[in-house]
Amino acid sequence: MIGTPVAIGMARQLGLPEEPFILAVLFGANMSYATPMAYKTNLLVMNAGGYTFIDFVRVGVPLTFIVWGALAWLLPVMYGL
């Protein structure tokens, strides 16, 4: 991942622990809920389950915001940032 070395460099320059920065990059890279094209498994489920594009948007966009909000709150609380 190209974002991980950047996150590590930022953490070191700020004198903060590297782990929360790495976790932010990892979770951000895996938040592919909003479209069926975002990940291969989404396309497989779309075809097998008979879902449409809008089904992924309807469920994926709120899920993306929930995960984003939870991580934005949880990482600073866990690591005292």
Secondary structure per residue as TSV (DSSP state, phi and psi in degrees):
chain	resnum	aa	ss	phi	psi
A	1	M	-	360.0	134.8
A	2	I	-	-77.7	-23.8
A	3	G	H	-76.8	-25.1
A	4	T	H	-63.7	-48.3
A	5	P	H	-62.2	-33.3
A	6	V	H	-65.9	-43.8
A	7	A	H	-63.3	-41.8
A	8	I	H	-63.5	-43.5
A	9	G	H	-62.0	-41.5
A	10	M	H	-63.9	-43.8
A	11	A	H	-62.2	-42.6
A	12	R	H	-65.7	-41.3
A	13	Q	H	-65.0	-33.9
A	14	L	H	-85.3	-8.2
A	15	G	T	69.9	31.1
A	16	L	-	-112.0	163.0
A	17	P	-	-64.4	144.3
A	18	E	H	-76.8	-30.2
A	19	E	H	-56.1	-47.3
A	20	P	H	-65.1	-31.3
A	21	F	H	-68.7	-41.6
A	22	I	H	-65.4	-42.4
A	23	L	H	-62.1	-39.0
A	24	A	H	-61.9	-41.4
A	25	V	H	-66.7	-44.3
A	26	L	H	-64.6	-46.1
A	27	F	H	-67.9	-38.2
A	28	G	H	-63.1	-38.7
A	29	A	H	-70.4	-23.5
A	30	N	T	-97.8	4.1
A	31	M	-	-87.0	72.7
A	32	S	-	-115.6	59.0
A	33	Y	-	-97.9	-20.3
A	34	A	S	-82.6	-18.1
A	35	T	-	-138.2	153.3
A	36	P	G	-71.8	-21.7
A	37	M	G	-82.5	-6.5
A	38	A	G	-68.8	-28.6
A	39	Y	S	-151.8	150.1
A	40	K	H	-60.0	-40.8
A	41	T	H	-62.8	-35.7
A	42	N	H	-59.6	-41.6
A	43	L	H	-65.5	-39.9
A	44	L	H	-63.5	-43.1
A	45	V	H	-67.7	-37.0
A	46	M	H	-60.1	-47.7
A	47	N	H	-68.5	-46.2
A	48	A	H	-68.4	-35.8
A	49	G	H	-93.1	-5.4
A	50	G	T	71.3	27.8
A	51	Y	-	-80.1	159.6
A	52	T	-	-109.7	170.6
A	53	F	H	-57.4	-43.7
A	54	I	H	-66.0	-26.5
A	55	D	H	-61.8	-41.3
A	56	F	H	-67.5	-40.0
A	57	V	H	-65.9	-44.4
A	58	R	H	-60.5	-40.1
A	59	V	H	-93.2	-36.9
A	60	G	H	-72.8	-38.0
A	61	V	H	-65.4	-49.7
A	62	P	H	-61.0	-38.9
A	63	L	H	-62.8	-40.1
A	64	T	H	-61.1	-44.5
A	65	F	H	-67.0	-36.1
A	66	I	H	-64.1	-48.1
A	67	V	H	-64.8	-42.6
A	68	W	H	-60.8	-47.2
A	69	G	H	-64.2	-42.0
A	70	A	H	-62.5	-43.9
A	71	L	H	-70.2	-37.2
A	72	A	H	-63.5	-29.2
A	73	W	H	-87.7	-43.1
A	74	L	H	-71.6	-44.7
A	75	L	H	-60.5	-47.1
A	76	P	H	-64.5	-34.6
A	77	V	H	-68.3	-44.8
A	78	M	H	-68.3	-34.3
A	79	Y	H	-110.1	5.3
A	80	G	T	61.9	39.3
A	81	L	-	-89.4	360.0
